[in-house]
Amino acid sequence: MEFTADHVWGLAARADAINGEYLKEDRRDHHTGLVVKTANKVLVKQWLREGASPTETEVESGRKYRDYFKTFTLKALTGQLNDFERTAMKIAAKDEFTGRDMLDFAIISCLPSVARRDQARTELKRDIYASEQLTGRVGEYVTGDITVVQCRYNQNYNKFRVQARMGESFIDFWFGRALEGECRIKGKIKNVRSGEKTTQLNFVKICG
């Protein structure tokens, strides 16, 4: 069997949209053990076996993700790519696939999530660069309204790392549960990163 790049990347975009993230393995219910979300690579390979075709919208999304990795050529010339990025760039350059390209299918299934994360990180860096450093010294307490920009769970710390905007400034801190949207907090300044224009807080509590 042969598949075009649009076909494979379009189905990868579909899996990414369904899961809303990249799942390397199936996600199961802790109590029943039943699969509640199927791994992206499993979905893509299943659809390819069944002869499923992506929609025009999915094809367009897949092309955008593919084009992102095609732009790595300049980074490759300057030796700035790591092994994973180099592999992604080579796969993005392929126009045709066969049923033997199982590893490529598995890698492509994770690339939409990688592209979105990289682009979000780049946009966040631009926003931080244009922001103002939070006023205050290490050890001082600050209170204010925040808008959560990013919240990710860290298995090593068993906590969530929260990045947020406070007024015209950016802060980050560890928290025991996931936060989203807007809320009011009080925290102690732990580190002022003047070079990065961000401020780390600790002992953070939700006010109200």
C-alpha positions as CSV (number, residue, x, y, z in Angstrom):
1,M,0.0,0.0,0.0
2,E,1.1,3.5,-0.8
3,F,0.1,6.8,0.9
4,T,0.8,10.4,0.1
5,A,2.2,12.8,2.7
6,D,-1.1,14.7,2.7
7,H,-2.9,11.4,3.6
8,V,-0.6,10.5,6.5
9,W,-0.1,14.0,7.9
10,G,-3.9,14.7,7.6
11,L,-4.7,11.6,9.7
12,A,-2.0,12.6,12.3
13,A,-3.8,16.0,12.5
14,R,-7.1,14.2,13.1
15,A,-5.6,12.1,15.9
16,D,-4.1,15.2,17.5
17,A,-7.5,17.0,17.3
18,I,-9.3,14.1,18.8
19,N,-6.9,13.6,21.8
20,G,-6.1,17.3,22.1
21,E,-2.5,16.2,22.8
22,Y,0.0,13.5,22.0
23,L,-0.5,10.2,23.8
24,K,2.4,7.8,23.4
25,E,0.4,5.0,24.9
26,D,-3.3,4.3,25.4
27,R,-4.8,6.1,28.4
28,R,-6.8,3.8,30.7
29,D,-9.3,4.3,33.4
30,H,-7.6,3.7,36.8
31,H,-10.5,1.7,38.1
32,T,-11.7,-0.4,35.2
33,G,-8.5,-0.6,33.1
34,L,-10.5,0.2,30.0
35,V,-9.0,2.4,27.3
36,V,-10.5,5.9,27.5
37,K,-8.2,7.5,25.0
38,T,-6.3,5.7,22.2
39,A,-2.6,6.5,21.5
40,N,-2.1,8.8,18.5
41,K,0.1,6.3,16.6
42,V,-2.4,3.5,17.2
43,L,-5.2,5.7,15.7
44,V,-3.1,6.7,12.7
45,K,-2.0,3.2,11.9
46,Q,-5.5,1.9,12.3
47,W,-7.0,4.4,9.9
48,L,-4.3,3.7,7.3
49,R,-5.1,0.0,7.5
50,E,-8.8,0.7,7.2
51,G,-8.3,3.0,4.2
52,A,-9.7,6.0,6.0
53,S,-9.1,9.4,4.3
54,P,-8.6,12.8,6.0
55,T,-11.0,15.6,5.3
56,E,-9.9,18.7,3.4
57,T,-9.6,20.6,6.8
58,E,-7.4,17.8,8.2
59,V,-5.2,17.8,5.1
60,E,-4.7,21.6,5.4
61,S,-3.8,21.2,9.1
62,G,-1.4,18.4,8.3
63,R,0.3,20.5,5.6
64,K,0.8,23.3,8.2
65,Y,2.4,21.0,10.6
66,R,4.6,19.4,7.9
67,D,5.7,22.8,6.6
68,Y,6.8,23.8,10.1
69,F,9.4,21.0,10.1
70,K,10.4,21.8,6.6
71,T,11.7,25.1,7.9
72,F,14.3,23.3,9.9
73,T,16.6,23.3,6.8
74,L,18.3,26.5,7.8
75,K,18.9,25.3,11.3
76,A,20.3,22.1,9.9
77,L,22.9,24.0,7.8
78,T,24.1,25.8,10.9
79,G,24.2,22.6,13.0
80,Q,21.5,23.6,15.4
81,L,19.3,20.5,15.1
82,N,19.2,17.7,17.6
83,D,18.6,14.1,16.5
84,F,14.8,14.2,16.8
85,E,14.5,17.5,14.9
86,R,16.8,16.1,12.2
87,T,14.6,13.0,11.9
88,A,11.4,15.1,11.8
89,M,12.9,17.3,9.0
90,K,13.7,14.2,6.9
91,I,10.3,12.7,7.3
92,A,8.7,16.0,6.5
93,A,10.6,16.0,3.2
94,K,9.0,12.7,2.1
95,D,6.2,12.8,-0.4
96,E,5.3,9.1,-0.4
97,F,5.0,6.3,2.2
98,T,4.4,2.6,2.0
99,G,2.9,0.1,4.5
100,R,6.5,-0.6,5.7
101,D,7.0,2.9,7.1
102,M,5.6,2.1,10.5
103,L,8.2,4.0,12.4
104,D,7.6,7.1,10.2
105,F,3.9,6.8,10.9
106,A,4.6,6.7,14.7
107,I,6.9,9.7,14.5
108,I,4.5,11.7,12.4
109,S,1.7,11.0,14.9
110,C,3.5,13.0,17.5
111,L,4.7,15.9,15.3
112,P,1.5,18.0,15.3
113,S,1.7,18.3,19.1
114,V,5.5,19.1,18.9
115,A,4.8,21.8,16.3
116,R,2.0,23.4,18.4
117,R,4.2,23.3,21.5
118,D,7.2,24.9,19.7
119,Q,5.1,27.6,18.2
120,A,3.4,28.4,21.5
121,R,6.8,28.6,23.2
122,T,8.0,31.0,20.5
123,E,5.0,33.2,20.9
124,L,5.3,33.2,24.6
125,K,9.0,34.2,24.4
126,R,8.0,37.2,22.2
127,D,5.4,38.3,24.7
128,I,7.8,38.0,27.6
129,Y,10.5,40.0,25.7
130,A,7.9,42.8,25.3
131,S,6.8,42.6,28.9
132,E,7.9,44.5,32.1
133,Q,9.9,42.9,34.9
134,L,7.7,42.4,38.0
135,T,8.5,45.0,40.7
136,G,9.9,43.5,43.9
137,R,12.9,42.0,45.6
138,V,13.6,38.4,46.6
139,G,11.8,37.6,49.8
140,E,9.0,40.1,49.3
141,Y,5.4,39.1,49.1
142,V,3.2,40.1,46.1
143,T,-0.5,39.9,45.6
144,G,-2.3,40.2,42.3
145,D,-4.6,38.9,39.6
146,I,-3.1,36.5,37.2
147,T,-4.0,34.9,33.8
148,V,-2.6,31.4,33.4
149,V,-0.6,31.0,30.2
150,Q,0.6,27.5,30.6
151,C,0.1,24.8,33.3
152,R,2.0,21.5,33.0
153,Y,2.2,18.5,35.4
154,N,5.7,17.4,36.4
155,Q,5.8,13.7,37.4
156,N,9.2,14.1,39.2
157,Y,7.8,16.9,41.5
158,N,4.2,15.6,41.6
159,K,3.2,19.3,41.1
160,F,2.1,21.6,38.3
161,R,4.4,24.3,36.9
162,V,2.3,27.3,36.2
163,Q,3.4,30.2,33.9
164,A,1.1,33.3,34.1
165,R,0.8,36.9,33.3
166,M,0.4,39.3,36.3
167,G,-0.4,42.7,34.9
168,E,2.3,43.5,32.4
169,S,4.7,41.0,33.9
170,F,5.3,37.2,33.7
171,I,5.7,34.9,36.7
172,D,6.0,31.2,37.3
173,F,5.6,28.9,40.3
174,W,4.9,25.3,41.4
175,F,1.4,24.5,42.5
176,G,-0.3,21.4,43.9
177,R,-3.2,21.4,41.4
178,A,-3.9,22.5,37.9
179,L,-4.8,26.1,37.4
180,E,-6.4,27.7,34.4
181,G,-8.1,31.0,33.5
182,E,-7.9,33.9,35.9
183,C,-7.5,34.0,39.7
184,R,-6.0,36.1,42.4
185,I,-2.8,34.9,44.2
186,K,-0.4,35.8,46.9
187,G,3.2,34.5,46.8
188,K,6.8,35.2,47.9
189,I,9.4,36.2,45.3
190,K,11.9,33.5,45.1
191,N,14.0,34.5,42.1
192,V,14.1,37.6,39.8
193,R,15.4,36.6,36.4
194,S,16.2,40.0,35.0
195,G,17.8,38.5,31.9
196,E,14.7,36.6,31.1
197,K,12.2,39.2,32.3
198,T,10.4,36.6,34.5
199,T,9.9,36.2,38.2
200,Q,9.6,33.0,40.2
201,L,7.3,32.8,43.2
202,N,6.9,30.2,46.0
203,F,4.5,29.7,48.9
204,V,1.7,30.6,46.4
205,K,-1.8,30.7,47.7
206,I,-5.1,31.4,46.0
207,C,-6.8,34.5,47.5
208,G,-10.6,34.4,48.0
